[in-house]
C-alpha cells in the first residue's frame, strides 16, 4: 500500500469508470498515481463491458450502478440513483479527490460532499452538469477552452490526444487473427456501431453503419469483427445480417477482446464513436468515422493530418473506404508516456494547492451496493 516518506498512508484518490474507454485510460493513470505514493479507489458502472474490461486489466473495483436507457428523463434518474449507490462506499473510504472522464454521478456526489473533483474530457461539445463547477478540467490542447469554462474553476491542457496516455504501453499479440479464424489473404475490419444511447447520437450514423456492413459484406475477402455496445445492437445484427453471421463474415466475439490488440491486427477500422477511431489513429491503422454528431476539434485535427477519414454519406462509404490488407509493422517498446506524466501532475497539483479535505460525513442514505474485486505545463482558462 503506497505510503509517503514519513510512512503514513498516501492520499486516497477516487476514480470512477463510467464507460468502456475509461478502463484503458485510467489503468496507467492508476499505476502512475500509486507510483507517486497515492492510493486509488476504483468504482465501475455495470454497462458497455466496463466491468469485463476492468477485470481483464486486473483492476480491483467496486461494481456500482448500471445504465438506465437513452431517454433523458431516465438518464437523470439513473444519474441520481447511481450517486446514491456510490455514497456509502465513498463515505466509508473517505477519498480526498475524485477523478473521472466525465462521470456525472461522480460529479454530483463529489459536489454534494464538497470534495474536490477533476474531470478529463476530449470533446468540447460534451454536456456535463452546468450548475456544478469542477475543481479542474483537463483537455487536449487542440480543444477550444471557451465552451468548457462554465464547467470548471480552472482548465488545463496537454499535448496530443488522450489515447497518447495509454497507447505507448500497448503490447500486441499477433495470434489474434488466427484465433478469430481470419486468414492471411483475408481483410480484417474492426467495427464499432454508433453509441445509440448517448446524448450526442444522430440517427444518420445508423444509416452509415448499415451501409458499411452492406459494403464490406459484398466483398468476400472481408471479415468483420463487430464490437456491439449492447444486447439490443447484437439482436439487430442477427436479425438484419444472419447470412453474414452464419458464414463467419460477421464475427460477434463471445468474450471481451483487447480493443487495442484488435485494432492493431485489423486492416481497417470503422467506428461510430470517438475513442476507437482515435486509438486507430494513434496506432497508424486506416480508420473511418461514421460519427454524425457535432465533430469535435480532436477529430477535425486528425482528419486534417490524414490520420482519420470522416464519412458523411453512403456514397462516401462506398468511395472512400479502402479495402485491402495493410503491412502490420512491429511497435517499438516504450516504458513511459510523457502525456501520462503531465496529466498525473495536473491531478496531483489539485492536492498540492490545498484541496485535500476529506468528504463530509453525511449524505443521503442508499442501499448497500454490490462490491467486486476481480482475480487478478498548466494553461489556466
C-alpha positions in Angstrom: 0.0 0.0 0.0 1.5 3.4 -1.1 2.9 5.5 1.8 4.6 8.9 2.0 8.2 9.5 3.0 7.0 9.7 6.7 5.5 6.3 6.5 1.9 7.5 6.5 -0.7 6.2 4.1 -0.8 8.2 0.9 -3.9 10.3 -0.1 -6.8 8.2 -1.5 -8.0 9.2 -5.0 -11.3 8.0 -6.2 -11.6 7.1 -9.9 -15.0 6.2 -11.4 -15.1 4.1 -14.6 -18.4 5.2 -16.2 -17.8 3.9 -19.8 -15.7 1.3 -21.5 -12.9 3.6 -22.8 -12.3 4.8 -19.3 -10.8 1.4 -18.3 -7.8 1.6 -20.7 -7.3 5.3 -19.9 -7.3 5.0 -16.2 -5.3 1.8 -15.9 -1.9 3.5 -16.4 -3.2 6.6 -14.5 -3.9 4.4 -11.5 -0.4 2.8 -11.7 1.3 6.2 -12.0 -0.7 7.6 -9.1 0.3 4.6 -6.9 3.9 5.0 -8.1 3.6 8.6 -6.8 2.5 7.4 -3.4 -1.3 7.7 -3.7 -3.9 5.1 -3.0 -6.7 4.6 -5.5 -10.3 3.6 -5.0 -12.0 2.4 -8.2 -15.7 2.2 -8.9 -17.2 0.9 -12.1 -20.7 1.2 -13.7 -22.0 -2.2 -14.9 -22.6 -1.3 -18.6 -20.9 -1.3 -22.0 -18.5 -4.1 -20.9 -16.8 -1.8 -18.3 -16.6 -4.5 -15.6 -15.3 -7.2 -18.0 -12.6 -4.8 -19.3 -11.7 -3.8 -15.8 -11.3 -7.5 -14.8 -9.2 -8.1 -17.9 -6.9 -5.1 -16.9 -6.5 -6.6 -13.4 -8.1 -3.6 -11.7 -9.7 -4.1 -8.3 -13.0 -2.2 -8.4 -16.4 -1.9 -6.8 -19.3 -2.6 -9.2 -21.9 0.1 -8.6 -24.9 1.1 -10.8 -25.9 0.4 -14.4 -27.2 2.2 -17.5 -30.8 3.4 -17.4 -31.5 3.9 -21.1 -31.3 6.6 -23.8 -34.2 8.8 -22.7 -33.2 12.0 -21.0 -35.6 11.5 -18.1 -34.2 8.1 -17.4 -30.7 9.4 -17.6 -31.4 12.0 -15.0 -33.0 9.3 -12.7 -30.0 7.0 -13.3 -27.6 9.7 -12.5 -29.1 10.4 -9.1 -29.7 6.8 -8.3 -26.1 5.9 -9.0 -24.8 8.8 -7.0 -26.8 7.4 -4.1 -25.3 3.9 -4.7 -21.8 5.4 -4.7 -22.3 7.4 -1.5 -21.9 4.6 1.1 -18.5 3.4 -0.3 -17.2 7.0 -0.7 -18.3 7.9 2.8 -16.6 4.8 4.3 -13.4 5.1 2.3 -13.2 8.9 2.5 -11.1 9.8 -0.6 -9.7 13.3 -0.8 -10.1 13.8 -4.6 -12.4 12.5 -7.3 -11.2 11.9 -10.9 -13.1 10.7 -14.0 -13.5 11.2 -17.7 -17.0 12.8 -17.4 -18.8 10.6 -14.8 -21.8 12.8 -14.0 -22.8 10.7 -11.0 -19.3 11.2 -9.5 -19.5 14.9 -10.1 -22.9 15.1 -8.4 -21.7 13.2 -5.3 -18.3 14.9 -5.1 -20.1 18.3 -5.2 -22.6 17.3 -2.6 -19.8 16.2 -0.3 -17.7 19.3 -1.1 -14.9 17.0 -2.4 -12.5 18.5 -5.0 -13.0 16.8 -8.3 -11.1 16.7 -11.6 -12.7 15.7 -14.9 -11.0 14.8 -18.1 -12.7 15.5 -21.4 -11.6 15.5 -25.1 -14.8 16.8 -26.7 -15.8 20.5 -26.4 -19.5 19.8 -27.0 -19.8 17.5 -24.0 -22.7 18.1 -21.7 -21.7 18.0 -18.1 -23.6 19.4 -15.2 -23.8 23.2 -15.9 -24.8 24.1 -12.3 -21.7 22.4 -10.9 -18.1 23.5 -11.4 -15.2 21.1 -11.3 -12.0 22.0 -9.4 -10.2 21.4 -12.7 -10.9 20.2 -16.2 -8.0 18.6 -18.2 -8.3 18.5 -22.0 -6.1 18.1 -25.1 -4.6 21.4 -26.2 -6.3 21.3 -29.6 -9.7 21.6 -27.8 -11.1 25.1 -27.6 -11.4 26.1 -23.9 -14.3 28.7 -24.1 -17.1 26.1 -24.2 -15.7 24.3 -21.1 -15.0 27.3 -18.8 -18.6 27.2 -17.4 -17.9 23.7 -16.1 -14.8 24.4 -14.0 -12.8 26.8 -11.9 -9.7 26.0 -13.9 -8.9 24.3 -17.3 -5.5 22.8 -18.1 -4.3 21.2 -21.3 -1.9 18.6 -22.5 -0.3 17.9 -26.0 -1.6 15.2 -28.3 -4.7 13.2 -27.6 -5.9 11.2 -24.6 -5.0 7.9 -26.3 -1.3 9.0 -26.1 -1.7 8.4 -22.3 -2.0 4.7 -22.7 -1.3 3.5 -26.2 2.5 3.7 -25.7 2.2 0.9 -23.2 0.4 -1.4 -25.6 2.0 -4.7 -26.5 0.4 -6.5 -29.4 -0.4 -10.2 -29.8 -0.2 -11.2 -33.4 -2.0 -14.5 -32.8 -5.4 -12.8 -32.7 -6.2 -13.1 -36.4 -5.7 -16.8 -36.4 -7.8 -17.1 -33.2 -10.6 -15.3 -34.9 -10.3 -17.5 -38.0 -9.0 -14.8 -40.3 -6.7 -16.0 -43.0 -3.5 -14.3 -44.2 -5.2 -13.4 -47.5 -8.4 -12.0 -45.9 -9.1 -8.4 -44.9 -10.0 -7.9 -41.2 -12.3 -4.9 -40.4 -12.8 -3.9 -36.8 -16.2 -2.2 -36.5 -17.9 -0.3 -33.6 -21.6 0.7 -34.1 -22.7 4.2 -33.1 -23.5 5.0 -29.5 -27.2 5.0 -29.9 -27.9 5.7 -26.3 -25.6 8.7 -26.0 -26.9 12.2 -25.7 -24.9 13.2 -28.8 -26.3 10.4 -31.1 -27.5 11.3 -34.6 -29.7 8.7 -36.3 -27.8 9.3 -39.6 -24.9 7.4 -38.1 -27.1 4.2 -38.0 -27.7 4.6 -41.8 -24.0 4.9 -42.4 -23.4 1.8 -40.2 -25.8 -0.2 -42.3 -24.1 1.0 -45.5 -20.7 -0.1 -44.1 -21.9 -3.6 -43.3 -23.5 -3.9 -46.8 -20.4 -2.5 -48.5 -17.9 -4.7 -46.7 -20.3 -7.7 -46.7 -20.3 -7.6 -50.5 -16.6 -8.2 -50.6 -16.0 -12.0 -50.0 -12.4 -11.5 -48.7 -13.6 -9.3 -45.8 -14.3 -10.5 -42.3 -15.8 -8.1 -39.8 -15.4 -8.2 -36.1 -18.3 -6.1 -34.7 -17.9 -4.8 -31.1 -21.5 -4.2 -30.2 -22.4 -1.8 -27.3 -25.5 -3.6 -26.1 -27.5 -6.7 -26.4 -30.0 -4.7 -28.5 -27.4 -4.0 -31.1 -26.4 -7.6 -31.3 -30.0 -8.7 -31.8 -30.4 -6.1 -34.6 -27.3 -7.5 -36.3 -28.5 -11.1 -36.0 -31.9 -10.0 -37.5 -30.5 -7.9 -40.4 -27.5 -9.9 -41.5 -28.0 -13.6 -40.4 -26.3 -14.8 -43.6 -23.1 -12.9 -42.9 -23.0 -14.2 -39.4 -23.7 -17.8 -40.4 -20.9 -17.6 -43.0 -18.4 -16.3 -40.4 -18.2 -13.0 -42.3 -19.5 -11.1 -39.2 -17.8 -12.1 -36.0 -19.5 -11.3 -32.7 -16.9 -12.0 -30.0 -18.3 -14.2 -27.2 -15.9 -12.7 -24.7 -14.4 -9.2 -24.1 -11.5 -8.6 -26.5 -8.5 -6.3 -26.0 -9.6 -3.5 -28.2 -6.1 -2.1 -28.9 -5.0 -5.6 -30.0 -8.0 -6.0 -32.3 -7.2 -2.6 -33.9 -3.5 -3.4 -34.3 -4.3 -6.7 -36.0 -7.0 -5.1 -38.3 -6.6 -3.8 -41.8 -9.1 -1.1 -41.3 -11.3 0.3 -38.6 -14.8 1.9 -38.8 -16.4 3.3 -35.7 -19.4 5.4 -34.8 -17.7 6.6 -31.6 -14.6 8.6 -30.8 -12.2 6.6 -28.7 -11.8 3.6 -31.1 -11.2 6.0 -34.0 -8.5 7.8 -32.1 -6.9 4.6 -30.9 -6.6 3.5 -34.5 -5.1 6.9 -35.5 -2.6 6.6 -32.6 -1.6 3.1 -33.9 -1.4 4.2 -37.5 -4.3 2.0 -38.7 -6.6 3.2 -41.5 -9.7 4.5 -39.8 -13.1 5.8 -40.9 -15.5 7.6 -38.7 -19.3 7.3 -39.2 -20.0 9.6 -36.2 -22.6 12.2 -37.3 -22.9 14.3 -34.2 -21.1 17.6 -33.9 -17.5 16.9 -34.9 -15.0 17.9 -32.2 -11.7 19.6 -32.6 -9.7 16.4 -31.9 -11.3 14.5 -34.8 -11.1 17.6 -37.1 -7.4 17.8 -36.3 -6.8 14.1 -37.0 -8.7 14.4 -40.3 -6.6 17.4 -41.4 -3.5 15.4 -40.6 -4.7 12.5 -42.8 -4.9 10.1 -39.8 -8.7 9.8 -39.8 -11.3 9.8 -42.6 -14.7 11.3 -41.8 -17.6 9.7 -43.7 -20.7 11.9 -44.2 -22.8 9.9 -46.7 -23.5 6.4 -48.0 -21.7 7.4 -51.3 -18.6 8.2 -49.2 -18.8 4.8 -47.5 -18.6 3.2 -50.9 -16.0 5.6 -52.4 -13.6 6.4 -49.5 -13.2 3.1 -47.7 -10.1 1.3 -48.9 -10.5 -2.4 -48.6 -7.0 -4.0 -48.7 -4.5 -5.8 -46.5 -2.1 -3.5 -44.8 1.5 -4.0 -43.7 1.4 -4.6 -39.9 4.7 -3.2 -38.5 6.1 -4.0 -35.1 5.7 -1.5 -32.4 8.8 -0.1 -30.7 8.7 -0.9 -26.9 8.5 2.0 -24.5 8.4 2.3 -20.8 6.8 5.7 -20.3 4.3 8.2 -21.6 5.1 11.9 -21.3 1.5 12.8 -21.7 0.5 10.4 -18.8 3.1 12.1 -16.6 1.8 15.5 -17.4 -1.8 14.5 -16.7 -0.9 13.0 -13.4 1.0 16.1 -12.4 -2.2 18.1 -13.2 -4.2 15.9 -10.9 -1.7 16.0 -8.1 -1.4 19.8 -8.4 -5.0 20.0 -7.1 -3.9 18.3 -3.9 -0.8 20.5 -3.7 -2.9 23.6 -3.9 -4.6 22.6 -0.7 -7.8 21.0 -2.0 -7.3 17.9 0.2 -10.2 18.0 2.6 -11.9 14.7 3.2 -15.5 14.3 2.2 -18.3 15.3 4.5 -19.6 12.7 7.0 -23.3 12.8 6.0 -25.1 12.1 2.7 -28.5 10.8 1.6 -28.9 7.1 2.5 -28.7 4.4 -0.1 -28.9 0.6 -0.3 -25.6 -1.2 0.3 -24.0 -1.6 -3.2 -22.6 -4.8 -4.6 -18.8 -4.9 -4.5 -16.5 -6.9 -6.6 -12.7 -7.5 -6.6 -11.6 -9.5 -9.6 -8.9 -12.1 -9.6 -6.3 -11.0 -10.7 2.5 22.6 -18.3 -0.8 24.0 -16.9 -2.6 26.7 -19.0 -5.3 28.1 -16.8 -8.5 29.1 -18.5 
